[in-house]
């Protein structure tokens, strides 16, 4: 009986396919392991981070700050490692001074069409738009628009991070609340014209107290009182008041200057007159003392030798009288007077005067 040979070709093909599948599966498993290893290495390496010298860094682990109390802040200027997300996270907080500005209390130029379409300053500039235009209400029930600025330092990063959800929004709201309360206790003239710098200092002091009370880890450095103005519809009236106040201050300054100048001049004149009087008094006293001493000497000479003293006095008196005389009359003997006249060139053309001058020059007496 003949037997039919068995065909194993199909079975061989199935065996080869299974072997190829197994081989591919093993290769994929190896590649998957390699990929997992690479991803794991990349995940671990992504945990390295560098802390800049200008920032603080806090490491969170499952949302909480890691590290013992007082050692939560990572050293600046160094490489560190922590578990990446979702296990860990790095929070960076700037060291440098932070600043923010607010125009919450200023009118909205964008609503009005931008700066180029700003209304003209006049009584008909239009009313404020509630919910769009910001403003402050002063102590004397006037409206004030103002822009403010704040600069601060973060002094405690841990408290700063843990005490608030949105730091910028919190600081801004506290600052704006402080401004609102201070302006409510300030008259508009003091805010605009009297002493704006004093108002700025008071707002800074109030802001410092507010942040210290809330303890959010920051320290205020400077408060800026920027652009400020009354409402557009009344700004011209405020300008007139300011102009009048300026004229008043100018006149007061001029009056004070005149008063000071006049006072100084009067004091100088008084001192000069006093000095002159003292000098005259001193000179007069010295002169009288000298005269008294001189007369005492004459009295002593007269008491000793009267005739000689009298002749000396006559001689001195005659010399004193004659030293500046142009015409001298000397009695030659009792009852006779001789006149000596200096020759004077005639300076007139009148005949009678010329004749008199000629007669005088010849020694004859005119009749």
FENVENNOR-V298178 format. One record per backbone hydrogen bond with DSSP energy under -0.5 kcal/mol. NH is the residue of the N-H (numbers start at 1). CO is the residue of the C=O. E is the energy in kcal/mol with one decimal. If there is no record, write none. Layout:
NH | CO | E
NH | CO | E
This chain:
8 | 6 | -0.7
12 | 8 | -2.2
13 | 9 | -2.1
14 | 10 | -2.4
15 | 11 | -2.3
16 | 12 | -2.3
17 | 13 | -2.3
18 | 14 | -2.5
19 | 15 | -2.1
20 | 16 | -2.3
21 | 17 | -2.6
22 | 18 | -2.8
23 | 19 | -2.5
24 | 20 | -2.6
25 | 21 | -2.8
26 | 22 | -2.7
27 | 23 | -2.1
28 | 24 | -2.7
29 | 25 | -2.7
30 | 26 | -2.4
31 | 27 | -2.7
32 | 28 | -2.9
33 | 29 | -2.6
34 | 30 | -2.5
35 | 31 | -2.9
36 | 32 | -3.0
37 | 33 | -2.7
38 | 34 | -2.9
39 | 35 | -3.1
40 | 36 | -2.8
41 | 37 | -2.7
42 | 38 | -3.0
43 | 39 | -2.9
44 | 40 | -2.6
45 | 41 | -3.0
46 | 42 | -2.1
47 | 44 | -1.4
48 | 45 | -1.9
49 | 80 | -2.7
51 | 78 | -2.3
52 | 50 | -0.7
55 | 52 | -1.5
56 | 93 | -4.2
58 | 91 | -2.6
59 | 72 | -0.6
60 | 58 | -0.5
60 | 89 | -3.7
61 | 64 | -3.4
62 | 87 | -3.1
64 | 61 | -1.3
66 | 59 | -3.1
71 | 68 | -2.4
74 | 57 | -3.0
77 | 51 | -2.5
78 | 51 | -0.6
78 | 75 | -0.5
80 | 49 | -3.0
82 | 47 | -1.6
87 | 84 | -1.2
88 | 84 | -2.4
89 | 60 | -1.9
91 | 58 | -3.1
91 | 89 | -0.5
92 | 90 | -0.5
93 | 56 | -2.4
95 | 54 | -2.8
96 | 54 | -0.8
98 | 152 | -3.2
100 | 150 | -2.5
102 | 148 | -2.6
106 | 103 | -1.8
109 | 107 | -0.8
112 | 108 | -0.9
113 | 110 | -1.3
114 | 109 | -3.1
117 | 114 | -1.5
118 | 115 | -1.5
122 | 120 | -0.8
125 | 122 | -1.2
130 | 128 | -0.7
132 | 129 | -1.9
133 | 129 | -2.9
134 | 106 | -2.0
136 | 144 | -2.6
138 | 136 | -0.6
138 | 142 | -2.9
139 | 183 | -0.7
139 | 186 | -2.6
141 | 138 | -1.6
144 | 136 | -2.6
145 | 229 | -2.9
146 | 105 | -1.5
147 | 227 | -2.1
148 | 102 | -2.1
149 | 224 | -2.1
150 | 100 | -2.9
151 | 222 | -2.4
152 | 98 | -2.7
153 | 219 | -2.4
155 | 153 | -0.8
155 | 217 | -1.7
156 | 217 | -1.9
160 | 156 | -2.6
161 | 157 | -2.2
162 | 158 | -2.3
163 | 159 | -2.0
164 | 161 | -0.5
167 | 165 | -0.6
170 | 166 | -2.3
171 | 167 | -2.7
172 | 168 | -2.3
173 | 169 | -2.3
174 | 170 | -2.3
175 | 171 | -2.4
176 | 172 | -2.6
177 | 173 | -2.2
178 | 174 | -2.1
179 | 175 | -2.1
180 | 176 | -2.3
181 | 177 | -2.0
182 | 178 | -2.3
183 | 179 | -2.6
184 | 180 | -1.4
185 | 182 | -1.4
186 | 183 | -1.8
191 | 187 | -1.8
192 | 188 | -2.6
193 | 189 | -2.3
194 | 189 | -3.0
195 | 190 | -1.5
198 | 195 | -0.6
199 | 195 | -1.5
200 | 196 | -2.2
201 | 197 | -2.2
202 | 198 | -2.0
203 | 199 | -2.4
204 | 200 | -2.2
205 | 201 | -2.4
206 | 202 | -2.6
207 | 203 | -2.5
208 | 204 | -2.5
209 | 205 | -2.1
210 | 206 | -2.2
211 | 207 | -2.4
212 | 208 | -2.4
213 | 209 | -2.3
214 | 210 | -1.9
215 | 211 | -1.9
216 | 211 | -0.7
219 | 153 | -2.5
221 | 151 | -2.6
222 | 151 | -1.5
224 | 149 | -2.6
225 | 223 | -0.5
226 | 147 | -2.3
226 | 224 | -0.9
229 | 145 | -2.4
231 | 143 | -0.5
234 | 231 | -1.5
235 | 231 | -0.8
235 | 232 | -0.5
238 | 234 | -1.8
239 | 235 | -2.1
240 | 236 | -2.0
241 | 237 | -2.1
242 | 238 | -2.6
243 | 239 | -2.7
244 | 240 | -2.6
245 | 241 | -2.5
246 | 242 | -2.4
247 | 243 | -2.4
248 | 244 | -2.5
249 | 245 | -2.6
250 | 246 | -2.4
251 | 247 | -2.6
252 | 248 | -2.5
253 | 249 | -2.5
254 | 250 | -2.6
255 | 251 | -2.7
256 | 252 | -2.7
257 | 253 | -2.5
258 | 254 | -2.8
259 | 255 | -2.8
260 | 256 | -2.7
261 | 257 | -2.8
262 | 258 | -3.0
263 | 259 | -2.8
264 | 260 | -2.6
265 | 261 | -2.6
266 | 262 | -2.9
267 | 263 | -2.7
268 | 264 | -2.5
269 | 265 | -2.8
270 | 266 | -2.8
271 | 267 | -2.5
272 | 268 | -2.4
273 | 269 | -3.1
274 | 270 | -2.7
275 | 271 | -2.6
276 | 272 | -2.7
277 | 273 | -2.8
278 | 274 | -2.7
279 | 275 | -2.7
280 | 276 | -2.9
281 | 277 | -3.0
282 | 278 | -2.6
283 | 279 | -2.7
284 | 280 | -3.1
285 | 281 | -2.8
286 | 282 | -2.4
287 | 283 | -2.6
288 | 284 | -2.9
289 | 285 | -2.8
290 | 286 | -2.5
291 | 287 | -2.8
292 | 288 | -3.0
293 | 289 | -2.5
294 | 290 | -2.6
295 | 291 | -3.0
296 | 292 | -2.2
297 | 293 | -1.9
298 | 294 | -2.3
299 | 295 | -2.8
300 | 296 | -2.1
301 | 297 | -2.5
302 | 298 | -3.2
303 | 299 | -2.4
304 | 300 | -1.4
305 | 301 | -3.1
309 | 305 | -2.0
310 | 306 | -2.4
311 | 307 | -2.4
312 | 308 | -2.4
313 | 309 | -2.0
314 | 310 | -2.6
315 | 311 | -2.7
316 | 312 | -2.6
317 | 313 | -2.7
318 | 314 | -2.7
319 | 315 | -2.4
320 | 316 | -2.3
321 | 317 | -2.3
322 | 318 | -2.3
323 | 319 | -1.2
325 | 322 | -1.0
328 | 340 | -0.9
330 | 328 | -0.5
330 | 338 | -1.2
332 | 330 | -0.7
333 | 336 | -0.7
336 | 333 | -2.3
338 | 330 | -1.1
340 | 328 | -1.2
341 | 339 | -0.6
354 | 350 | -2.4
355 | 351 | -2.3
356 | 352 | -2.1
357 | 353 | -2.3
358 | 354 | -2.1
359 | 355 | -2.5
360 | 356 | -2.3
361 | 357 | -1.9
362 | 358 | -1.4
363 | 360 | -0.9
364 | 359 | -1.6
366 | 364 | -0.5
